[in-house]
Amino acid sequence: MSPKLYTTREAAEQAGVSRQTVQAWIKAGRVKAPEITLPVGIRFWTKDDVAQLKRVEHKRFPRKAKAGK
C-alpha cells in the first residue's frame, strides 16, 4: 500500500499555516522541500514531511504551559 501523500496546500493545512508560509520556509531553508516533486513544480508531502512542518510551526509559536501544572 502506498503512503498517503499531501499537496502543499494540504500539508500546510495539517500544520496550521498557509501554503505561502510553507513556500517561504522552503526558500529560507527552514524546511527541506519534499523529495517527491513533479517536473512542473508540484510537490507531494509525506506524513514525515508534514511532521517537519508541524515542528517548525511549534517552534515559531510554542504553546504556553497551563497555569498550575
CORZI-V269427 format. One record per backbone hydrogen bond with DSSP energy under -0.5 kcal/mol. NH is the residue of the N-H (numbers start at 0). CO is the residue of the C=O. If there is no record, write none. Layout:
nh->NH co->CO
nh->NH co->CO
This chain:
nh->5 co->44
nh->7 co->42
nh->10 co->6
nh->11 co->7
nh->12 co->8
nh->13 co->9
nh->14 co->10
nh->15 co->11
nh->15 co->12
nh->16 co->11
nh->21 co->17
nh->22 co->18
nh->23 co->19
nh->24 co->20
nh->25 co->21
nh->26 co->22
nh->27 co->23
nh->28 co->24
nh->28 co->25
nh->29 co->24
nh->30 co->24
nh->35 co->43
nh->36 co->34
nh->37 co->41
nh->40 co->37
nh->43 co->35
nh->44 co->5
nh->49 co->45
nh->50 co->46
nh->51 co->47
nh->52 co->48
nh->53 co->49
nh->54 co->50
nh->55 co->51
nh->56 co->52
nh->57 co->53
nh->58 co->54
nh->59 co->55
nh->60 co->56
nh->68 co->65
